[in-house]
Amino acid sequence: MQVLITISIILFILYAILIIYYRFAFASIPIIKQSNNKIINQSTKLSIIIPARNEEQNIENCLQSILQNNYPSHLFEIIVVDDHSEDYTANIVRKYEQQNVKLISLNNFVTEKINSYKKKAIEVAIAQANGTLIITTDADCIVPNTWLKTIATFYEEKKPAFIASPVLIDIGWSLIQVFQSIDFMTLQGITAAVVHKKKMTMCNGANMAYEKNAFYEVGGFTGIDNIASGDDMLLMHKIYKRYPDRVLFLKSNNAIVKTEPVKTIKQFFNQRIRWASKADKYDDKRILPVLILVYFFNMMMLGLPIICFFNNAQYSILNVQYTMFGFWLWMLLLKIVAELIFLFPVASFFKKKSMLWFFPFLQPFHICYTIIAGWLGKFGKYTWKERIVN
């Protein structure tokens, strides 16, 4: 048992160092502030691509939020790719065809079953796009009216080949939705930190942009088109390998995209298993030690209380006597403290500090879901847009 305690302490120290590093990396990113009254001579042509499948409940709100942007209408277009929808998604999009909105039916380009419909949808849209800069979002997202101007200004000033931008889950108040929001906010903070420090390539397809030329220079989705997920991170890494100094994170409140939470635990696990499924397909191997550390640290956090049922004897740690259960409680408390140190500036940026009160009480679910999603992401199946994917 003493060996297990020693291993647990080492795992925690490594985990805490990693989390604190992320905290300072996130805080070091300059926030891009832009006055709505600032006069900027925009010149970048933007193509906003939205893959959509059975999104009749969301697509109209998404389109309206983009069309309300304070960016010259002649400098952007919206391309919605209808991915074999079985509802009224296409009919709703057609109502906006006179407002810079173009509808493409993926059915006209896919004649047999494939494993990555979303990548194919984006690929088809880019082939017909007129913009210099491709921006992707999802049909269930709402964007601020400063979104396009902020991205375009950042692009014109910094000339990145790829831009990762912030996403926030716009929650209700069910327990699963609160948990999603905090967990997703954590992932966004880590994304910003590692992209800024050039440590790995992470992003979210609900809010990212890249040069059309860069997409073709790296061969688009060639080589990753057989993987169901990864239209965001896997493509980002391809561009990063070509342009390591031109992949940036846009830290701006004016560019935060809000996305819908999933409504049930089953939908949540399907989503997170899908995200985890691309881990071993990821060419950026720098992420693997991090994933292994996080996974085994959470395995330890789950395993220790189970061991207590069989052996709760006292052990000496730095000349202090602890039961195994007492040791686990201290480890849990220190884990919460380390993660809150990281989360505080992230939640401040997203204006969600009040949600951190829920954070300690959601720890057991977070530990369990990390282990389950990680395992099933490697060995299980999931359902995505009513399709079962290996």
C-alpha positions, 0 to 999 in steps of 0.5 A, a space after each residue: 500500500 505504501 507504494 500505491 500511496 507514493 505513486 498517487 502522490 507523484 501522479 498528483 504532483 505532476 498533474 498539479 504542475 500541469 494544471 498550474 502551468 495551464 493557468 499561467 499560460 492562459 493568463 499570459 494571453 493578451 485579450 483582444 479588445 475592439 471598440 464597436 465604434 472603431 473605424 476599420 477598413 476591412 478588406 478580407 472576404 470571409 466564407 462562413 461554412 455551416 454543416 447541418 443535419 436535422 437542425 430545423 430547431 437551430 439553424 434559423 437562429 444561427 443564420 440570423 445571428 451571423 446576418 446581424 454582424 456589423 461586417 460589410 455584407 459584400 465581404 462575407 458569404 454563408 454556406 450551409 451544407 445540408 447533410 442528408 437532413 430528414 426535417 425542414 432544415 433545407 427549407 428554412 435555409 432557402 428563406 435566406 438565399 437572398 441574404 448572402 446565404 447559399 445552400 448546398 445539398 451533400 446528397 449531390 456529392 455523396 453517393 455511397 456510405 462514408 465515415 466522415 460526412 462532416 469533413 466531406 460537407 466542409 470540403 465541398 463547401 470550400 470548393 465553392 467558397 469565394 472567401 480568403 478566410 474560411 470560418 466554420 461554426 455549427 448549426 446550433 451556435 449563436 454568434 455575437 454581432 462583433 464576431 466577423 469583424 473581430 476575426 477579420 481584424 485579428 487576421 489582418 493584423 496578425 496574418 495567421 494561417 489558422 485561428 482557434 477562437 473561444 466557445 461557450 456552452 450556453 446552459 440551462 440549469 439541469 445538473 448535466 448542463 451545468 457540468 457540461 458548461 464547466 467541463 467545456 470551459 476547462 477544455 477551452 482554457 486548456 486549448 487557449 493555453 497550449 495553442 498560445 504556448 505552441 505546446 499542442 494543437 487543440 481547437 473546436 470546430 464551432 469557432 475556428 478559421 483558416 486560410 483557404 489557401 492553407 487548407 489546400 496547401 496541406 491537402 485538405 482532409 486527405 489522410 484524415 478523411 476516414 476518421 469520423 471526427 477531427 475536422 477541427 483538431 486534425 486539420 489544425 495540426 496539418 496546418 501547424 506542421 506547415 506554419 508553426 508560427 502562424 497558428 494563433 488563439 483569438 482571446 476576445 470576448 467579442 468572438 465568443 460563440 455560444 453553443 447548445 448543451 446536450 440534454 441527456 447523459 446519454 447524449 453527453 457521453 456520445 459527444 465525449 466518446 466521439 471527441 476521445 475517439 480521435 486521440 490515437 489518430 492524432 498526429 500531434 504526439 505531444 498530447 499523448 503524455 498529457 492524456 495518459 497522465 490525466 487518465 491514470 490520475 483519475 483512475 487513481 482517484 477512483 481506485 483509492 476509495 474502492 480500496 478503502 472498502 477492503 483496506 482502510 488501515 493507517 499509513 504514515 505519510 511525512 510522519 503523519 498517520 492517515 487512513 486510506 480514506 483520509 488520504 483520498 479525501 486530502 488528494 480530492 481536496 488538493 485536486 479541487 484546489 489546483 483545478 480552481 486555481 486554473 479555472 478562476 481566470 478562465 471563468 472570469 474571461 467567460 463571465 461565468 465565475 458564479 458557476 464555480 460554486 458547483 465545481 467541487 460537488 461535480 468532482 465524482 461525476 467528472 472523475 468517472 466520466 473521464 475514465 469511461 469516455 477515455 476507454 470507450 473512445 478507444 474501444 467503443 462505438 458512439 452515435 453521432 447525428 443518428 449514425 452509429 460510428 466505430 
